[in-house]
Amino acid sequence: MDTAVVVAGAGPAGLMLAGELRLAGVDVIVTEKLARPSGESRGLGFTVRTMEVLDQRGLLPRFGELTTTAHHHFDGLPLNLGGLDGAHLANKSVLQSQTEEVLEKWAVEQGAEIRRGHELLSLTQNDDAVEIEVRGPAGGYRLRCAYLVGCDGGRSKVRKSAGFDFPGTPATMEIFLADVRGVRVQERKFGETVPGGLVMAGHLSDDLVRLIICEHGSAPRQRTGPAPFEEIAAAWMRLTGEDISTGTPVWTSAYGDAVRQVTNYRLGRVLLAGDSAHIHLPAGGQGMNVSIQDTITPRPRPTRS
Ligand SMILES: Cc1cc2nc3c(=O)[nH]c(=O)nc-3n(C[C@H](O)[C@H](O)[C@H](O)COP(=O)(O)OP(=O)(O)OC[C@H]3O[C@@H](n4cnc5c(N)ncnc54)[C@H](O)[C@@H]3O)c2cc1C
């Protein structure tokens, strides 16, 4: 064996799992296809349960001073969760890129080996081990491990190669997201209805605004690259009448509302966690939070003092 466990993917799920395995004294190698972190921040903030599990691992102080809130919504209906038991409220401001940075540093401190620029290409398993083929900066090589965990995202190569069943419903629409600098737009809560669709505009910093656009009748598309900013600006103009075309897009994305979940999280010596095991519309802000929670055996819920 080269190691006890190989984790494919250094997103929030893979990094949290790597730290957890090391805490249990298990050797782990993480193979991540990107040479360096993308810096993208799909997720924002922590749900209450994620705050609890990060606290249980002593990780919360690493995020600096965290502002928390009791104010949430369920399908647009305001909800105040302040009256519930628990030691924490939710946070809505930590960027996913910061979460990944903190988790990676923690996992490495625990002794995890993270190999960036190493893409898992294929796998085979038998009763004794899993063999994986990896392409790294210096060429291809093989790794033999007791268990492989696919934390390689919604299009998981591990899930497909190992033959997991992934039933659900396909996307019916396309939604745009853009983080844009240098534009002046009205602040809009998630789910604000305008003629022709739903929009959101929330400032991530003084000069950076996150826009979400969900236009009625938009057809789902398989894109090979990021969504063109011109298309996003045109949709924003149609729905809000605001011109953002002169802004600078920092990150754009297009995604759908497909919902799928594997029927098993384990097939023999291959396991899945995070988006590789479940995908859904990110509107509820759950995906990263659930992915982190997939990988940890939490202690019981603490109570608020
Ligand atoms: C627009 C948008 C907004 C979102 N907002 C929120 C939010 O507010 N709150 C929230 O909780 N969630 C949110 N999410 C969901 C969240 O981003 C994901 O659920 C989360 O990133 C899943 O983490 P993961 O580690 O499972 O997968 P990923 O973050 O996708 O990480 C997978 C990793 O695997 C690597 N990889 C892929 N294939 C291979 C391979 N073959 N070999 C090696 N490495 C590989 C990838 O490079 C990547 O680093 C949002 C998603 C989107 C699209």
The ligand as an SDF file (V2000), in Angstrom:
LIG
                    3D

 53 58  0  0  0  0  0  0  0  0999 V2000
  -23.1140   29.5870   -7.6240 C   0  0  0  0  0  0  0  0  0  0  0  0
  -22.9730   28.7200   -6.4180 C   0  0  0  0  0  0  0  0  0  0  0  0
  -23.1680   29.2750   -5.1550 C   0  0  0  0  0  0  0  0  0  0  0  0
  -23.0480   28.4700   -4.0250 C   0  0  0  0  0  0  0  0  0  0  0  0
  -23.2730   29.0130   -2.7960 N   0  0  0  0  0  0  0  0  0  0  0  0
  -23.2030   28.2410   -1.7010 C   0  0  0  0  0  0  0  0  0  0  0  0
  -23.4200   28.7920   -0.3950 C   0  0  0  0  0  0  0  0  0  0  0  0
  -23.6780   29.9840   -0.2510 O   0  0  0  0  0  0  0  0  0  0  0  0
  -23.3160   27.9550    0.6760 N   0  0  0  0  0  0  0  0  0  0  0  0
  -23.0130   26.6280    0.5410 C   0  0  0  0  0  0  0  0  0  0  0  0
  -22.9340   25.9030    1.5390 O   0  0  0  0  0  0  0  0  0  0  0  0
  -22.7780   26.0860   -0.6860 N   0  0  0  0  0  0  0  0  0  0  0  0
  -22.8560   26.8570   -1.7950 C   0  0  0  0  0  0  0  0  0  0  0  0
  -22.6060   26.3140   -3.0230 N   0  0  0  0  0  0  0  0  0  0  0  0
  -22.2460   24.8850   -3.1210 C   0  0  0  0  0  0  0  0  0  0  0  0
  -20.7590   24.6450   -2.7970 C   0  0  0  0  0  0  0  0  0  0  0  0
  -19.9370   25.4930   -3.5500 O   0  0  0  0  0  0  0  0  0  0  0  0
  -20.4410   23.1760   -3.0790 C   0  0  0  0  0  0  0  0  0  0  0  0
  -21.4500   22.3760   -2.5190 O   0  0  0  0  0  0  0  0  0  0  0  0
  -19.0770   22.7820   -2.4750 C   0  0  0  0  0  0  0  0  0  0  0  0
  -18.0280   23.4020   -3.1560 O   0  0  0  0  0  0  0  0  0  0  0  0
  -18.9020   21.2550   -2.5180 C   0  0  0  0  0  0  0  0  0  0  0  0
  -17.6560   20.9290   -1.9610 O   0  0  0  0  0  0  0  0  0  0  0  0
  -16.8900   19.6140   -2.4320 P   0  0  0  0  0  0  0  0  0  0  0  0
  -15.6090   19.6150   -1.6990 O   0  0  0  0  0  0  0  0  0  0  0  0
  -17.8040   18.4600   -2.3290 O   0  0  0  0  0  0  0  0  0  0  0  0
  -16.6560   19.8180   -4.0080 O   0  0  0  0  0  0  0  0  0  0  0  0
  -15.8510   20.9360   -4.7870 P   0  0  0  0  0  0  0  0  0  0  0  0
  -15.8000   22.2190   -4.0300 O   0  0  0  0  0  0  0  0  0  0  0  0
  -16.4440   20.9600   -6.1560 O   0  0  0  0  0  0  0  0  0  0  0  0
  -14.3640   20.3810   -4.8400 O   0  0  0  0  0  0  0  0  0  0  0  0
  -14.0220   19.2890   -5.6570 C   0  0  0  0  0  0  0  0  0  0  0  0
  -12.5340   19.3320   -5.9080 C   0  0  0  0  0  0  0  0  0  0  0  0
  -12.1570   18.1780   -6.6340 O   0  0  0  0  0  0  0  0  0  0  0  0
  -11.2410   18.5240   -7.6460 C   0  0  0  0  0  0  0  0  0  0  0  0
  -11.3150   17.4880   -8.6810 N   0  0  0  0  0  0  0  0  0  0  0  0
  -12.3060   17.2710   -9.5800 C   0  0  0  0  0  0  0  0  0  0  0  0
  -12.0320   16.1930  -10.3290 N   0  0  0  0  0  0  0  0  0  0  0  0
  -10.8510   15.7150   -9.8820 C   0  0  0  0  0  0  0  0  0  0  0  0
  -10.0440   14.5980  -10.2700 C   0  0  0  0  0  0  0  0  0  0  0  0
  -10.4050   13.7540  -11.2650 N   0  0  0  0  0  0  0  0  0  0  0  0
   -8.8770   14.3880   -9.6180 N   0  0  0  0  0  0  0  0  0  0  0  0
   -8.4790   15.2290   -8.6070 C   0  0  0  0  0  0  0  0  0  0  0  0
   -9.2090   16.3020   -8.2130 N   0  0  0  0  0  0  0  0  0  0  0  0
  -10.3870   16.5270   -8.8360 C   0  0  0  0  0  0  0  0  0  0  0  0
  -11.7040   19.8940   -8.1000 C   0  0  0  0  0  0  0  0  0  0  0  0
  -10.6800   20.6090   -8.7570 O   0  0  0  0  0  0  0  0  0  0  0  0
  -12.1170   20.5250   -6.7710 C   0  0  0  0  0  0  0  0  0  0  0  0
  -11.0400   21.2030   -6.1630 O   0  0  0  0  0  0  0  0  0  0  0  0
  -22.7230   27.0970   -4.1650 C   0  0  0  0  0  0  0  0  0  0  0  0
  -22.5080   26.5640   -5.4350 C   0  0  0  0  0  0  0  0  0  0  0  0
  -22.6320   27.3590   -6.5590 C   0  0  0  0  0  0  0  0  0  0  0  0
  -22.4290   26.7550   -7.9170 C   0  0  0  0  0  0  0  0  0  0  0  0
  1  2  1  0
  2  3  1  0
  2 52  2  0
  3  4  2  0
  4  5  1  0
  4 50  1  0
  5  6  2  0
  6  7  1  0
  6 13  1  0
  7  8  2  0
  7  9  1  0
  9 10  1  0
 10 11  2  0
 10 12  1  0
 12 13  2  0
 13 14  1  0
 14 15  1  0
 14 50  1  0
 15 16  1  0
 16 17  1  0
 16 18  1  0
 18 19  1  0
 18 20  1  0
 20 21  1  0
 20 22  1  0
 22 23  1  0
 23 24  1  0
 24 25  2  0
 24 26  1  0
 24 27  1  0
 27 28  1  0
 28 29  2  0
 28 30  1  0
 28 31  1  0
 31 32  1  0
 32 33  1  0
 33 34  1  0
 33 48  1  0
 34 35  1  0
 35 36  1  0
 35 46  1  0
 36 37  1  0
 36 45  1  0
 37 38  2  0
 38 39  1  0
 39 40  1  0
 39 45  2  0
 40 41  1  0
 40 42  2  0
 42 43  1  0
 43 44  2  0
 44 45  1  0
 46 47  1  0
 46 48  1  0
 48 49  1  0
 50 51  2  0
 51 52  1  0
 52 53  1  0
M  END
$$$$
